[in-house]
Amino acid sequence: MASFLRKPRIGFLVAASLIFVSCLGSGVKTLGTKQAGGTGTEDTDSDSFSITLAYREDANPDDSTIVTLQGVRNLASAKLINLCGANAVSCTCEFYKSTSDTSPAGSSSVGISDENNSVSCTMDIASLPAPNNDPDTYTHVVVKTTDGTKSSGLIQIKTSLTLADVLGDLDKKNVRKIYRYSCSRTFFEGEGVTPSNITCLTTGHRLGIIRANYDFYLYEDTQGGNRGDKGGDTAFDSPICGYNQTLKISCTASTPSLRYGLYGAQAEPFIVAVTMTPAPEGTNAIYGFAALPDSAGNCPTGLVKIRPHQAQPASLISGPNTQGCATAAVPPPQGQLPSSFVNNNSLNNTLVEESSQVTSTFDVTREWNNTPCDGTGDCSAITFGGTCTAQTVAYTALTPIVCAIPPSLATGAF
Amino acid sequence: MKPLLRLGLSAGAAILALTHFTGCLGSEPKVLGNKTLNFDAVDTTNDENFKFSFAYLDTSLGAPHDKTVTLQGAANSRNAIISACNSAGTGCVCEFFNAAGVKIEESASGFIQFDTTGNYVRCSYPGATAPRKVRLRNIAETKVSAIMSIKNQPGGTDPITIQELFADKDLNDLRTVYIYDCLFNFLQKKNTTAVSFDCTDQSADPCGGASGLCILQAPYPFYLYADNLTNNFNMKIADLLYNSGGSDRICNTQIKRIDCTAGSGTPKPHFGLYGEQTGIYQQAVALSAGPGVANQTYGFAADLDSYLGTDICPPGLVPYKVFEAEPDETSMEVGAADGVNDNNIPDGFKAYSLDNASGPSLLSLIFTQFTGGNCDGTTCSVPTTNNGPIGTFNYNPSGTSTFCVIPKELLP
């Protein structure tokens, strides 16, 4: 369960004018202090590009066509927006197969993150014949102004990064590792059941169980974090019509797994506060800060997109479209009993994950009654006929989309 | 008859009224205008600014726009285009090329026009075969643009992408509008009205088969929005129960009054708007997120403009308009007509659909009957047997104007 606090975007500083000089042509040029291989120093010149590295993710997804060029951080004269303008309308990229390549491929879109001082370029190679349509073919990139007057020179495209590449001058000790685990919640169905209470009936009382797993998040930092707030097992306040063989909430069986990293302090480019909940009936807290995508919708250098994904299950009650169990083994009335699984949006489940990591569905299961209560209001001896899946709910990807530190880099922060 | 459920006075009915009694409360989708022109700070007449982001031809349009090629000016290019072509665009000509880059024809006099608001040039090719590339030059042949490939509509030969359409914009400002349905379960039983329902046994005058209680179910569309930074998905409910006296039951039975999870309850991208009121995106589009939710502005659409005497959307956009369907609740009476509707469908309970103006995908509002329910005086059993359609009511264009949106095929 998670939500976001939005911070107003930091305004773009737009250059008041661009210098138009004679065209330098479209050939490969190395200008200023930059060197092939992205090993440029931080000597900067407001009239040229100051790029520290270029990066293309070559896994997850494989063969990404997006190359991110990281500008020198925290230096006004190195601001890429001064050369590329808002939304990078004045910049373009060229992709080279070697340092001697004279027929570069172009870019189909260019984005800019002023907070991160990076530019992202998407290779325009889909329509090219093989092997020129393979992003692995291209080893170098040039970013330049569309009028050709400024160019970064050839920058080697890296396909792996370190945490230091991603954080720049930020202290890696402020990275927070975000973990996810789940808790099983128990609901009831049967005569006398309402969302808020259960009446113990003396006639015709069948009591069944409905279960669903809900996800929660924890964080860990150099000071410890809140992993100690992980939920445990909780019993009902009192037996349900004498039945006491199930827990209200059960979390102990779930082991938290590392999902990604956030930054523990609000510092560019990590400017969006992310709030999450540690356990059932827990309190929301800010877990850290994420970055915003750039103007082309791409994450700053080396970060991965995370977003909320929500499953909204239907209430399990009688009526048309009731989702019972699609199995002949379940006796009537399939899903036609009243239940406490009535979703007023308190029964939704939210994951904040990379979309590629949301591969499962949100499932609601039923254990249907086999031996009813004894006719005196005592349900302590009820038995169940089996378990079936009453609902399989797909997750819907929501927004905001923000950018987090990939787990492969976050794990080495401390 | 003892009225157990006064829908007209209940909280539930208030929700219904807020959503659909548009004649009183005006919650139908709205498009509100507010014209402004925005000129960028660095827009100059320099030759270097005689640039275009993309060229576009929608080959699916009818004549004359099946031959209308539009060149979208790049950021800060407006003054340079006006300097070269004049504010009407008549000082320029389009040159058309085939796929090999060989010039095949030019636009004729009277077949070129500049739109100062959208900063685009429209021109027409005279031949029978669609060109693949185009460039713009002034008649004096002192200024000429780069040769550009002509992009097409989604599904066309060379479809445009959202990155190309948003070349000078921030994709974080693209708003995706989602559509989803909520199934309304209306109660059908002899002597039921919009404001009263009771638990009496009416199986002697059944609504279907031997069933004294039926449900009339119909999908009503609602809309959500999301951009890269925010959304209103938290306003979507899962379902809502008939709730007599706060018991979450009616005649001792849980019955869903509204179900937004079944059927088409999963939101699907429907079209795109721009998150800020700027440039061509001036028409505020206000929609409802769900039953009982008042309209709010979801984003901004563009106006149609006129070229060669007929309306056309700015390049890359498609025309949408509001359609409405109103059920005739009197047509779903039980037994002989007696002036009582025998269902609790409120009068004038309209459904609204925002759909493609030239070819809507949603044609009618269909009521499906579920039978098998009955009441014994105190308790009702729930109808669950699908008896098929019982009423079909067409969506017709409402009075609001046509506006231009980003087609769903381009949405990320």
Boltz contact constraints between the chains, C-beta under 6 A:
constraints:
  - contact:
      token1: [A, 20]
      token2: [B, 48]
      max_distance: 6.0
  - contact:
      token1: [A, 87]
      token2: [B, 168]
      max_distance: 6.0
  - contact:
      token1: [A, 87]
      token2: [B, 170]
      max_distance: 6.0
  - contact:
      token1: [A, 89]
      token2: [B, 75]
      max_distance: 6.0
  - contact:
      token1: [A, 89]
      token2: [B, 168]
      max_distance: 6.0
  - contact:
      token1: [A, 109]
      token2: [B, 163]
      max_distance: 6.0
  - contact:
      token1: [A, 147]
      token2: [B, 48]
      max_distance: 6.0
  - contact:
      token1: [A, 293]
      token2: [B, 228]
      max_distance: 6.0
  - contact:
      token1: [A, 295]
      token2: [B, 170]
      max_distance: 6.0
  - contact:
      token1: [A, 296]
      token2: [B, 171]
      max_distance: 6.0
  - contact:
      token1: [A, 297]
      token2: [B, 171]
      max_distance: 6.0
  - contact:
      token1: [A, 312]
      token2: [B, 238]
      max_distance: 6.0
  - contact:
      token1: [A, 314]
      token2: [B, 238]
      max_distance: 6.0
  - contact:
      token1: [A, 314]
      token2: [B, 239]
      max_distance: 6.0
  - contact:
      token1: [A, 314]
      token2: [B, 261]
      max_distance: 6.0
  - contact:
      token1: [A, 315]
      token2: [B, 239]
      max_distance: 6.0
  - contact:
      token1: [A, 317]
      token2: [B, 254]
      max_distance: 6.0
  - contact:
      token1: [A, 318]
      token2: [B, 254]
      max_distance: 6.0
  - contact:
      token1: [A, 318]
      token2: [B, 382]
      max_distance: 6.0
  - contact:
      token1: [A, 319]
      token2: [B, 255]
      max_distance: 6.0
  - contact:
      token1: [A, 319]
      token2: [B, 256]
      max_distance: 6.0
  - contact:
      token1: [A, 319]
      token2: [B, 382]
      max_distance: 6.0
  - contact:
      token1: [A, 320]
      token2: [B, 215]
      max_distance: 6.0
  - contact:
      token1: [A, 320]
      token2: [B, 217]
      max_distance: 6.0
  - contact:
      token1: [A, 320]
      token2: [B, 370]
      max_distance: 6.0
  - contact:
      token1: [A, 320]
      token2: [B, 384]
      max_distance: 6.0
  - contact:
      token1: [A, 321]
      token2: [B, 259]
      max_distance: 6.0
  - contact:
      token1: [A, 321]
      token2: [B, 262]
      max_distance: 6.0
  - contact:
      token1: [A, 338]
      token2: [B, 254]
      max_distance: 6.0
  - contact:
      token1: [A, 343]
      token2: [B, 238]
      max_distance: 6.0
  - contact:
      token1: [A, 398]
      token2: [B, 231]
      max_distance: 6.0
  - contact:
      token1: [A, 398]
      token2: [B, 233]
      max_distance: 6.0
  - contact:
      token1: [A, 399]
      token2: [B, 226]
      max_distance: 6.0
  - contact:
      token1: [A, 399]
      token2: [B, 228]
      max_distance: 6.0
  - contact:
      token1: [A, 399]
      token2: [B, 231]
      max_distance: 6.0
  - contact:
      token1: [A, 400]
      token2: [B, 229]
      max_distance: 6.0
  - contact:
      token1: [A, 401]
      token2: [B, 228]
      max_distance: 6.0
